[in-house]
């Protein structure tokens, strides 16, 4: 492939990413009044983050059992109101210990 083709691909990707971010602002000039749409838009970041994170959690370890142990630890700690750093560190330690035992 030529260098110019790479730049063409890069420009196409950059343009499509830019349009995806700009089109909603140009189409929706007023504030969204519909409560259903507001609640839908409110939960999109959480849904996207979950969809990106969960597959990575279960494929990052050498066994699914250690991944499940880490997820259970994270959910329990988050449910108890612990901070993000605490949850991440303790979950990593739990996965490490589960990997050591297995």
C-alpha positions as CSV (number, residue, x, y, z in Angstrom):
1,X,0.0,0.0,0.0
2,X,1.1,3.5,-0.7
3,X,1.6,6.1,1.9
4,X,-1.2,8.2,0.3
5,X,-3.7,5.4,0.8
6,X,-2.9,5.4,4.5
7,X,-3.5,9.1,4.7
8,X,-6.8,8.6,2.8
9,X,-7.9,5.9,5.3
10,X,-6.9,8.1,8.2
11,X,-8.8,11.1,6.8
12,X,-11.9,8.9,6.2
13,X,-11.8,7.6,9.8
14,X,-11.2,11.0,11.2
15,X,-14.1,12.5,9.1
16,X,-16.5,9.8,10.1
17,X,-15.6,10.1,13.8
18,X,-16.0,13.9,13.6
19,X,-19.4,13.6,11.9
20,X,-20.7,11.1,14.5
21,X,-19.9,13.6,17.2
22,X,-21.2,16.7,15.3
23,X,-24.4,15.5,13.8
24,X,-26.3,15.2,17.1
25,X,-25.4,18.8,17.9
26,X,-26.7,20.1,14.6
27,X,-29.9,18.1,14.6
28,X,-30.9,18.7,18.2
29,X,-30.6,22.5,18.8
30,X,-33.1,22.6,21.7
31,X,-32.9,20.7,24.9
32,X,-34.4,17.2,24.9
33,X,-37.7,17.4,26.8
34,X,-38.9,13.8,26.5
35,X,-38.2,12.0,29.8
36,X,-37.8,8.6,28.1
37,X,-35.1,9.9,25.7
38,X,-33.4,11.8,28.6
39,X,-33.2,8.6,30.7
40,X,-32.0,6.6,27.6
41,X,-29.2,9.1,26.9
42,X,-28.3,9.2,30.6
43,X,-27.5,5.4,30.7
44,X,-25.6,5.2,27.4
45,X,-22.2,5.8,28.9
46,X,-22.7,3.1,31.5
47,X,-23.9,0.6,29.0
48,X,-21.0,1.3,26.6
49,X,-18.4,1.1,29.4
50,X,-19.9,-2.2,30.6
51,X,-19.9,-3.7,27.0
52,X,-16.2,-2.7,26.6
53,X,-15.1,-3.9,30.1
54,X,-16.8,-7.2,30.7
55,X,-15.3,-9.1,27.8
56,X,-11.9,-7.8,28.7
57,X,-12.3,-8.9,32.3
58,X,-13.0,-12.5,31.4
59,X,-10.3,-12.8,28.7
60,X,-7.5,-11.1,30.7
61,X,-6.8,-14.0,33.0
62,X,-5.7,-17.5,32.2
63,X,-8.8,-19.0,33.7
64,X,-12.4,-18.0,33.9
65,X,-12.6,-19.0,37.6
66,X,-10.1,-16.4,38.7
67,X,-11.9,-13.8,36.6
68,X,-15.2,-14.7,38.3
69,X,-13.5,-14.4,41.7
70,X,-12.3,-10.9,40.8
71,X,-15.7,-9.8,39.5
72,X,-17.4,-11.1,42.6
73,X,-14.9,-9.2,44.8
74,X,-15.4,-6.0,42.8
75,X,-19.2,-6.2,42.9
76,X,-19.2,-6.8,46.7
77,X,-16.8,-4.0,47.4
78,X,-18.6,-1.6,45.1
79,X,-21.9,-2.6,46.7
80,X,-20.4,-1.7,50.1
81,X,-19.5,1.8,48.7
82,X,-15.7,1.4,48.5
83,X,-13.9,3.7,46.1
84,X,-12.7,2.9,42.6
85,X,-9.1,2.6,43.6
86,X,-9.8,0.3,46.5
87,X,-12.1,-1.9,44.3
88,X,-9.5,-2.1,41.5
89,X,-6.6,-3.0,43.8
90,X,-8.4,-5.6,45.9
91,X,-9.9,-7.2,42.8
92,X,-6.5,-7.5,41.2
93,X,-5.1,-9.1,44.4
94,X,-8.1,-11.5,44.5
95,X,-7.4,-12.5,40.8
96,X,-3.7,-12.9,41.6
97,X,-4.4,-15.1,44.5
98,X,-6.9,-17.2,42.6
99,X,-4.4,-17.6,39.8
100,X,-1.7,-18.7,42.3
101,X,-4.0,-21.3,43.8
102,X,-5.2,-22.6,40.4
